[in-house]
Amino acid sequence: MILGILFIAVIGITITLYIAYEIEKNTAHNKDVLERITHVEVKAVLISGRFLPAFKALHTLDVTATRHVLEFELYVLDFDRDQGLLVASLSRLETAFEKIPKKLQNVAVIEREELEEIMGVFTDITHEALEIRSPNKLFQLLEDSEDVFSEFRAQLDRTRNGFDHAVSELSEAIIQDLQNSRENMTLQQTMLKRLENVSRWGLSFLILFVLFVTILLFHILQHRLNIVAKYAHSIAEGQYTSTIDFTSSDNIGGMAESVGHMGSSMAALVKELENKAAIADRLARETKRLAYYDALTGLPNRQHFIEELEFSIEKAQKTEEMFAVAYLDLDDFKKVNDSYGHSMGDQLLCAVADRLMQNVRDDDAIARSVSDRDPPVLFPSRLGGDEFTFLIKRVHDRGEAEIIARRILCALVRPYQLDNREISITPSIGVAVFPSDGTTVSELLKNSDMAMYQAKESGRNNIKLFNAKISNQQLRRIGLERDLTKALEREELNVHYQAKIDLNSCKIVGAEALLRWQHPQRGMVSPVEFIPLAEDSGMIVPIGNWVLQQACNQIVQWQSKNIAPVPIAVNVSAKQFVRSDMVSVVSDCIGIAGICPEYIELELTESSLMEDTVLMVDTLSKLQKIGIMANLDDFGTGYSSLSYLKRFPLSTLKIDRSFVRDIETNVEDAAIVKAILAMSNSLGLKVIAEGVETESQASFLKKHGCQEAQGYLYSKPLPAHAFTDFLMQGTTASVAQSGKSQSC
């Protein structure tokens, strides 16, 4: 339909353009006719202006010539009377003839040339007459010149007649052209008026037709555009599933198809954005969960707990309410990890968190068991490792906080069923109450932590409220534990060596590496104080590996100084066996140092062997294969089982100093020492006695078959450089000769 309308419009426009072209062509023709008429009129005027001066010149020439001829004749007649007058007449005649050519300048070229030729002849005659002063010759010349004058007059008459005829013919032609031009002009004007009328009506029709077509097209386009706009509006409102009701191959159809594709694309895009929004929402929730909740247990983490505690402090300061912070630590949780593995430990932590959350859900029951007033609100969290905290809001006194904490303790001590195993664990809980035990986050956490350590020192599986009177000891313990984590990095730790003496030869046959801590503020810290802290914190593993490396390096230094090295015994913890590949650690240290394995011995306590007997037997057997001997330290203070001595690949037993100290006065101690020596000799084990401080102790041990001794009788633990000097003396002379012992 649109193509048909456009075809009709093209035909109408073509007709209109043709009419306009004809009008323009006739107008140009009329303009050409007018220019021709104007040209003819101008030509007539020019011709008139050109011939009129010629007619006047001819007439004047005729009159002047006739008059001068007459005068000439009269002057000739009077020549005799006055010859001077004749000369004057001839001069005037010459002047008159000189003026004639000037008057002939406007005559036509052909006629002017003929007249000029005659005038030339006449002029020559005149000059000749002037030269002749004799009247007779002058008359003769005049007679000879009459023919010339006659011919001159005849030529003037012919010229005049020719001019008259030419002007007459030209005037008739001009008049005829003017009449023809006026008739053509009138006809053209008539046709022009008719064409103007036709053009006016055609233009009006064309304008009306174009207007009609425009309105029709606008209506059609508006209808289709309304459909497209309606669809676009539905897309804007989110109705991406609607469709367009028409199809077309024109531009609007293409636009409608594009809008349809846009709607489909928008629908897909919105769906994708909704999916991404859902993913972003999940990520936001997950990010918040990771930022504020513990990944393992799902409890609020340290950051979340601190923010909640800050809010509670701010609120309590305004409302003067009391609340409590409880610090919970699982007793001997590291044994669970060491015995059953970290996976089991993680399961236990999750089970503890579930019971804490169960107590949060049962807080109404807890509140009813405490008071009829507004119930307290519990907010548990996991700070890290096996440490938990929970905020007890709206408590009314310290006793209420203790009751709630005890209920939680009772809930946690019940056995846990994990992977068909029953595991029991106890918590130690410390409680600090706002505002009596602290008014800031750091004070409340620190004081509740110290109260928790007080609970552990009281036998564990206990609850303690913060008591400022006994906090100094806890502060020292916490400070030491914090500083111990940086002691290795700050090079505050060093190794001392205590000699092992052969009781028969009285020579140095070995040494024990003993760890010392030189604290920058506290001075020398006893191993009895910081070794348990290292065990509890897990720092014993890197520290123990460092001591092993120092012992290997010391062997290298002795060898570089041409000092015969002696074996060095290094104390190791059971955690080093459990948390690291002890075989690889020892092999790497020996390999890096480049020493023989026989120069390194490992010393373990009986309690260490009992941590994981299967692991310990396997590891010690592998170490024995590469040449590393194992010594059982502090024998007699633990299990002292003969079956264990048979199972473990041991080379040496060390009698604890507690049996050696009273060996001379205490019959029981003497009997125990004799039994250990007899048993060891029967099993082929070497025996070393620790804590030998007197000659009588050394003599007793030597008498009953003890091979080696170690103690202050021979040497106290010495720094590396001092022990090196002592070793150099011991290699050249016996200890007895150096004055250290009289029993040798």
Number of C-alpha atoms within 10 A of each C-alpha: 7 11 8 9 14 13 12 14 15 12 11 17 17 12 15 17 15 12 18 17 12 14 20 12 12 16 16 12 14 19 12 12 17 16 12 15 19 13 12 18 16 12 13 17 11 11 14 14 12 14 18 14 16 21 18 15 20 20 15 14 21 16 12 16 19 14 13 20 16 12 16 18 14 13 21 23 14 14 18 12 11 12 16 11 15 23 18 13 19 21 15 14 22 17 11 15 20 13 12 19 17 10 16 22 13 18 22 14 10 9 18 17 13 15 19 15 13 17 19 14 16 18 17 12 17 21 14 14 20 19 11 13 14 13 17 11 13 19 15 12 16 20 11 12 16 12 11 17 19 11 13 21 16 12 16 19 15 13 22 17 12 13 19 14 12 13 16 11 12 15 15 12 13 16 15 12 16 17 13 13 18 15 12 15 18 13 12 17 15 12 15 18 12 13 17 15 12 16 20 14 12 19 19 12 14 17 14 12 16 19 12 12 17 13 12 14 16 13 12 13 13 13 12 20 17 12 17 23 16 13 23 22 13 16 21 12 9 14 15 21 13 14 19 17 10 11 12 12 9 10 9 15 17 13 15 25 19 12 20 21 12 16 23 17 13 20 17 13 13 15 12 12 14 12 12 13 13 12 12 14 12 12 14 12 12 13 13 11 17 15 15 19 21 19 12 13 19 17 24 25 23 19 16 19 23 17 13 16 23 15 12 20 21 14 12 18 14 9 9 12 17 21 25 31 28 29 33 28 23 22 16 14 18 20 13 19 17 18 13 12 14 13 11 18 21 17 17 23 20 16 17 22 21 16 14 24 18 13 20 19 13 12 17 15 12 19 18 13 13 17 13 8 11 12 18 24 19 21 20 23 28 26 20 12 13 19 17 25 27 23 22 22 21 20 25 16 14 17 12 19 26 22 15 21 26 16 13 20 20 13 15 22 16 12 13 17 13 13 9 7 10 9 15 13 17 19 28 25 33 29 32 30 24 24 17 12 21 17 16 15 17 11 14 25 22 19 27 29 27 30 29 29 26 25 24 21 12 13 9 19 19 20 26 24 25 24 15 11 7 12 16 11 13 18 16 11 17 17 11 19 19 13 13 23 15 12 18 16 9 11 10 15 18 17 20 19 24 23 27 26 25 21 24 13 14 23 23 26 19 22 25 22 23 18 19 19 21 15 15 10 6 9 9 13 14 12 14 8 11 18 19 14 19 20 15 14 15 16 19 21 20 14 21 19 18 16 20 25 19 18 27 24 18 18 22 17 14 16 13 10 10 10 16 12 21 19 20 25 24 24 21 22 18 22 20 18 22 19 13 13 11 19 17 11 16 20 15 13 20 20 13 11 17 13 16 15 20 13 19 24 24 22 21 19 19 19 15 18 19 15 17 16 14 11 15 19 17 12 17 20 19 15 22 16 9 14 15 21 22 24 24 23 23 22 21 19 15 11 11 13 11 10 8 16 16 10 10 18 20 22 19 19 23 22 25 18 20 14 22 23 18 14 21 12 9 12 11 12 17 19 13 16 23 18 13 20 24 17 13 19 15 9 13 11 17 18 24 25 28 22 19 20 18 16 14 13 21 24 15 17 25 18 11 13 17 26 19 25 27 27 20 15 17 22 20 14 21 17 16 17 12 12 19 19 11 17 24 16 16 20 16 11 14 19 26 16 15 13 9 15 17 15 16 18
